[in-house]
Amino acid sequence: MTEFLTAQTSGTQLTISLRNDWRFDNVALLVDELESLEPGQAREITFRCGGLREFDLAGAWVLYDKSLDFEEQGYESRFEGFQAGHLKFLQNIIDVAAVNEYDPDFFNPPPRHRVRERLETVGAATNRGFEAVGHITRAIFDGVRRPTLLMVGETLRQIHETGVRAIPIVMVITFLMGIVLAYQASDQLAKFGVTIFVVDLVSNSVLREIGVLLAAVMVAGRSGSAFAAALGTMKLNEEIDALQVMGLNPNQILIAPRVLGLTLAMPFLTVFGDLAGLAGGAFICVTVLDIHWVQFYDRVASSVGMTDLWVGLIKAPFFALLIAATGTLRGMQVQGSAEELGRLTTLAVVQSIFLIIIADAFFTVLFSRMGI
């Protein structure tokens, strides 16, 4: 007698009575005890319920697998006395095995091809990405093709919400970043006696990178999450279904105005961010580095040109498109629960910032190759 079974031999009959819990937690012990069985002179093997208490699919599989081993060795095996609750698991394993009897890979699955699995995963993700781009593109064209007064009014409202109301926070952040840039640069450049070049570093960095990048990140956290949360809430409350019942196009009323509004507002936010960043740099230069504000202005005018300003402004609408597309897409994907709403809202912000950084790196390399 062992912990999980008892074996009794009578002539050519071996009776195995199961005991205790045949569950997933005990699979290793079950396998060891079954492997230790020796049929001896017995030709027929009977598995009985005996003192079996709990039984699950893992225990049923171990038991059935051992019965197959006995049959392959020439013994006859059968099951007797199992309760209905136990028998359903065992019968399920037997049915599955019967369906896959002629499948050579059922009990010996083929080796995993990890490289192929990774490529399939990348391919599936890429396919979902193209589907998402197609969905957003269709929504924009649906709205632009037949604009209505409702759409125009909603677009103007989105420009106000995503652009005008975001100006204070964007200017505060870029102003502080201008201070940080100027202060950090001054420590390094002072070692070479060229403190005046702090102006060059701050102006180029703010106009080409920092202004538009910080504005986009702030908008992603502010407006991208708002898009996902608003559309997701409408999905949960079945407001989008109600619009469709009324004969209105949700793409035209909800998605296109948000995408267009943010795309139009982002360049203006970038300009305000650039001005605030330069103001932060000027503040440090005038108050800490003893650089007169007139000298600061002259140095900015000589070190940067319209090309540097346009480099930042060109990125703005692309960043806005990525933020709006990601936010609206994730919002429209909300289904079933408030937990899903929170998860997809967070995902919209994270993915927006990730795409912004990738796009910024792409533009940086592109402009560098073009000599701009």
PyMOL commands that set and color helices and strands:
alter all, ss='L'
color gray80, all
select helices_A, chain A and resi 24-35+57-72+84-99+114-145+149-162+164-192+197-236+239-245+250-287+293-303+306-332+338-369
alter helices_A, ss='H'
color red, helices_A
select strands_A, chain A and resi 5-10+13-22+44-55+76-80
alter strands_A, ss='S'
color yellow, strands_A
deselect
rebuild
show_as cartoon
